Amino acid sequence: MRYLIPGFILGATPAFAAGDAFFSLSNTDFVVLLSFLAFIGVLVYYKVPGILTGLLDKRADGIRSELDEARALRDEAQSVLASYERKQRDVKEQAEKIVIHAREEAQESAELAKQEIKDSIARRLQAAEAQIASAQSGAVRQVRDEAIRVAVAAAGDVIAKQLSKDDAAAMIDDAIKTVDAKLH
């Protein structure tokens, strides 16, 4: 059956329809058919279909290897992309942690600065209170010294008016004796 179809195709040529002898060398269709069959025979003899199929197989193997390499490269690219995405998430999380830590440090620094300002104000208040107390004790001392000086001056005037020369000489002698006794 397989060989009947090409036979019917070759037999159903326009030359048969015209009624001339098909198998004559004067028939161009027959000569072309013989040339074509000879060409096919030469191709088969030199194994051109095998060479062509070998080349096609080699090309198919090359394409297959290129596809495998492309798949491997795609898989590698996807793994690299996933790695970079993980790294990006890690960097983003780390940046957020740094920002949170910086805010906490800034808040702690602000609290520390507030405390230092309070301490500084307290120290200045204590220094001012100490200066006020010192000035107050100095003023009290000056008032007391002035009062003593006025009292001594007044007592000296009173004593000078009431004391006679003999009593004054006796008091000076007593004072000299007291100083001499206390110094030696």
C-alpha positions as CSV (number, residue, x, y, z in Angstrom):
1,M,0.0,0.0,0.0
2,R,2.8,2.3,0.8
3,Y,4.3,1.9,-2.7
4,L,1.0,2.3,-4.5
5,I,0.4,5.9,-3.7
6,P,3.7,7.1,-5.3
7,G,3.0,4.9,-8.2
8,F,-0.4,6.4,-8.7
9,I,1.0,9.9,-8.4
10,L,3.7,9.1,-11.0
11,G,1.2,7.4,-13.2
12,A,-1.3,10.2,-13.1
13,T,0.8,12.6,-15.0
14,P,-0.4,14.9,-17.8
15,A,1.7,12.8,-20.3
16,F,-0.6,9.8,-19.7
17,A,-3.6,11.9,-20.2
18,A,-2.2,13.1,-23.6
19,G,-1.8,9.5,-24.7
20,D,1.9,9.8,-25.7
21,A,4.4,7.2,-24.4
22,F,5.5,8.3,-20.9
23,F,8.6,6.2,-20.7
24,S,10.3,7.7,-23.7
25,L,13.4,10.0,-23.4
26,S,11.7,12.5,-25.6
27,N,9.2,13.1,-22.9
28,T,10.5,15.9,-20.7
29,D,8.5,14.9,-17.8
30,F,10.1,11.5,-17.8
31,V,13.5,13.0,-18.1
32,V,12.8,15.3,-15.2
33,L,11.5,12.4,-13.2
34,L,14.6,10.3,-14.0
35,S,16.9,13.3,-13.0
36,F,15.0,13.8,-9.8
37,L,15.2,10.1,-8.9
38,A,18.9,10.1,-9.7
39,F,19.4,13.2,-7.5
40,I,17.5,11.5,-4.7
41,G,19.6,8.3,-5.2
42,V,22.9,10.3,-5.1
43,L,21.7,12.0,-1.9
44,V,20.8,8.6,-0.4
45,Y,24.1,7.0,-1.6
46,Y,26.2,9.7,0.0
47,K,24.0,9.5,3.2
48,V,23.0,13.1,3.0
49,P,19.7,12.5,4.9
50,G,21.8,10.9,7.7
51,I,24.2,13.8,7.7
52,L,21.3,16.3,7.7
53,T,19.6,14.4,10.5
54,G,22.9,14.3,12.4
55,L,23.3,18.0,11.9
56,L,19.7,18.6,13.0
57,D,20.2,16.4,16.0
58,K,23.5,18.2,16.9
59,R,21.7,21.5,16.5
60,A,18.8,20.2,18.7
61,D,21.3,19.0,21.3
62,G,23.0,22.5,21.2
63,I,19.6,24.2,21.6
64,R,18.7,21.8,24.4
65,S,22.0,22.5,26.2
66,E,21.5,26.2,25.7
67,L,18.0,25.9,27.1
68,D,19.4,23.9,30.1
69,E,22.0,26.6,30.6
70,A,19.4,29.3,30.3
71,R,17.3,27.5,32.9
72,A,20.3,27.1,35.2
73,L,21.1,30.8,34.7
74,R,17.4,31.7,35.4
75,D,17.5,29.6,38.6
76,E,20.7,31.2,39.7
77,A,19.4,34.7,38.9
78,Q,16.2,33.9,41.0
79,S,18.4,32.7,43.9
80,V,20.5,35.8,43.6
81,L,17.4,37.9,43.5
82,A,16.0,36.2,46.5
83,S,19.3,36.7,48.3
84,Y,19.3,40.4,47.5
85,E,15.7,40.7,48.6
86,R,16.6,39.1,51.9
87,K,19.6,41.4,52.2
88,Q,17.4,44.3,51.4
89,R,14.9,43.3,54.1
90,D,17.7,42.8,56.6
91,V,19.2,46.2,55.8
92,K,15.7,47.8,56.1
93,E,15.2,46.1,59.5
94,Q,18.7,47.1,60.6
95,A,18.0,50.7,59.4
96,E,14.8,50.8,61.4
97,K,16.6,49.4,64.5
98,I,19.2,52.1,64.0
99,V,16.6,54.8,63.8
100,I,14.8,53.5,66.9
101,H,18.1,53.3,68.7
102,A,19.0,56.8,67.6
103,R,15.6,58.1,68.8
104,E,16.1,56.4,72.2
105,E,19.6,57.8,72.5
106,A,18.3,61.3,71.6
107,Q,15.5,61.0,74.2
108,E,18.0,59.8,76.8
109,S,20.3,62.7,75.9
110,A,17.5,65.1,76.2
111,E,16.5,63.6,79.6
112,L,20.2,63.8,80.7
113,A,20.4,67.4,79.5
114,K,17.3,68.3,81.4
115,Q,18.7,66.6,84.5
116,E,22.0,68.4,84.1
117,I,20.2,71.7,83.7
118,K,18.2,71.0,86.9
119,D,21.4,70.1,88.7
120,S,23.1,73.2,87.4
121,I,20.2,75.4,88.5
122,A,20.2,73.7,91.9
123,R,24.0,74.3,92.3
124,R,23.6,77.9,91.3
125,L,20.7,78.3,93.8
126,Q,22.9,76.8,96.5
127,A,25.8,79.1,95.5
128,A,23.5,82.1,95.5
129,E,22.0,81.1,98.9
130,A,25.6,80.6,100.2
131,Q,26.5,84.0,98.9
132,I,23.4,85.5,100.5
133,A,24.2,83.8,103.8
134,S,27.8,84.9,103.6
135,A,26.7,88.5,102.8
136,Q,24.1,88.3,105.6
137,S,26.7,87.0,108.1
138,G,29.2,89.7,106.9
139,A,26.5,92.4,107.3
140,V,25.7,91.1,110.8
141,R,29.4,91.0,111.6
142,Q,29.9,94.5,110.4
143,V,26.9,95.7,112.4
144,R,28.2,93.9,115.5
145,D,31.7,95.3,115.0
146,E,30.3,98.8,114.5
147,A,28.1,98.3,117.6
148,I,31.1,97.1,119.5
149,R,33.2,100.0,118.3
150,V,30.4,102.5,119.2
151,A,29.9,100.9,122.5
152,V,33.7,100.9,123.2
153,A,33.9,104.5,122.1
154,A,30.9,105.4,124.3
155,A,32.3,103.4,127.2
156,G,35.7,105.0,126.7
157,D,34.0,108.4,126.8
158,V,32.0,107.6,129.9
159,I,35.0,106.1,131.6
160,A,37.2,109.0,130.6
161,K,34.7,111.4,132.0
162,Q,34.2,109.5,135.2
163,L,37.7,108.2,135.8
164,S,40.3,110.2,137.6
165,K,44.0,110.2,136.7
166,D,45.0,108.1,139.7
167,D,42.4,105.4,138.8
168,A,43.4,105.5,135.2
169,A,47.1,104.9,136.1
170,A,46.1,102.1,138.5
171,M,44.1,100.4,135.7
172,I,46.9,100.7,133.2
173,D,49.3,99.1,135.8
174,D,46.8,96.3,136.3
175,A,46.5,95.8,132.6
176,I,50.3,95.6,132.2
177,K,50.6,93.1,135.0
178,T,47.8,90.9,133.4
179,V,49.4,91.0,130.0
180,D,52.8,90.3,131.5
181,A,51.4,87.3,133.5
182,K,49.6,85.9,130.4
183,L,52.5,86.3,128.0
184,H,55.0,84.5,130.3
